[in-house]
Amino acid sequence: MNRQRLSVAMCTYNGARFLSEQLESIAMQTRLPDELVVCDDGSVDEGVEIIRSFADHAPFPVRLEINEKNLGSTKNFEKAIGLCEGDIIALADQDDVWKPQKLDVLTTILESHPGVGYAFSDAELMDDVGRSTGKGLWASLRISAARINQFRGPNQFPILIGSPLATGATMVFRASLRSTLLPISRHLVHDYWISAIASSVGAFGVPVREKLIQYREHDGQQIGPRSKSLIEKIKEARRLESNQYDRLAQGYEDLRRRLLLGATDGRTYPSSYMALVEEKILHLFRRAAARSTHGTGKVRRVLSEVVTGRYGRFSGSWRAVIKDLCF
């Protein structure tokens, strides 16, 4: 088996509270990375000092880039990915803890299977002080064993166009995909973009059931499965304005354009994938229209979209229907 160079791309922003623990867990990997690239998005806490101190004793080179202006999570990851020099890139959040075998397990998959584009795993959820909640990431996101088994086949893109599977904090992927992956749409989360684009062009993903990281749930995280009360869910749904569906639709427009460009570097996709993307865009626009309508008009719009079957294919079925009817 050919050992390939491995980079870790980490993004930080005001994460000093948990950062040292994450950095030390990377240093304790049984398969050490060849470099750690950290892009800090203008932190005003002591995070930069923590990284510099870690670099002094880390068992691998650490490169720190401090952004002159705040890029936001997606574009910061795009920058970090672009700076990596390894053949395989692992993504790292600032607030998790990696289990020692994480990099070894995931990189071995890519090194052993040339046709695999990326790999990702389940995770153990922990609270803000590092105590296990007894829950798994996939279970908290309602990702069933049947869906994971279905994803192992060659037709992954239709599954991903319905909803995400791979969480960036558990993901590694081939650097050779960068010309296809970058730039990342501003309107979609970076890990979803990577998995969808890679799977669409045949660089398939491999899910690993083993919980290879401890994924921290806390109030300050930007993205994640943190458990919410019913009141919190209602408040969040009421804040979800129709133009947020419009922005998501823009993200899928970006995905559509990237598929059209895919053939320029020799990567192709089945023609049916384009039809799926266009149908997803139409569905999002129709959900936006329903959210901006009231009374019987809203009910008619939602029910007409239910009849098409697109709620089931693209939005998690009845939960999305109830959300659009009630708010």
Summary of the structure (lengths in Angstrom):
residues: 327
radius of gyration: 20.0
end to end distance: 54.4
largest distance: 64.8
contacts: 1069
relative contact order: 0.12
helix: 50%
strand: 17%
